[in-house]
Every structure is written in structure tokens, then in C-alpha cells.
Amino acid sequence: MTRMNVCKDCNGAGKITVACNTCLGVGEMLREVKETVVIPKGIDTGENVVLEGKGNLKLNKRDRGDLIILVTVREHPLFKR
């Protein structure tokens, strides 16, 4: 999974004295992260799992939004629901 992070070189400003080379003047950059997700028993296709504070940066570039995972349950040849 990837999410937006504040650029560590310009601290989200998009420039130092000229355009930041790390984030190319945008003020944020993508970073790959790994998160552990607990899927509740009995969840069904179309339901959501919400990870609070694990989403992309909000406009203030300090707080993170929520990561919403849409679940799809596949059928198993041996186990039935």
C-alpha cells in the first residue's frame, strides 16, 4: 500500500530556496508502507474495514485521514459460509 507523506527535505513547503528536488515542489511524496489489518470474523463482501489515522495527509499536512478498505470475500472450494 502507498500513501502520501510530507516531504522530509522541505517539510511540505514545496521549496527550500528553489523548488525542492525531493518532492519536485509538490510538498509531499509517495512512500510504501506495510500495515497489519485485522479482518473481523463473519465480514462479507462489500463491507469496510476502517483504519483511523492511516490514510493520506489532510490539507493541513499534519493530520492523516482514515484508510478505508473495501472487503471482497472469495468462495472457498471446501469451506462454505
Sequence and secondary structure as in RCSB ss.txt:
>XXXX:A:sequence
MTRMNVCKDCNGAGKITVACNTCLGVGEMLREVKETVVIPKGIDTGENVVLEGKGNLKLNKRDRGDLIILVTVRE
HPLFKR
>XXXX:A:secstr
 EEEEE TTTTTSSBSSSB TTTTTSSEEEEE        TT  TT EEEETT S B TTSSSB  EEEE     
 SS   
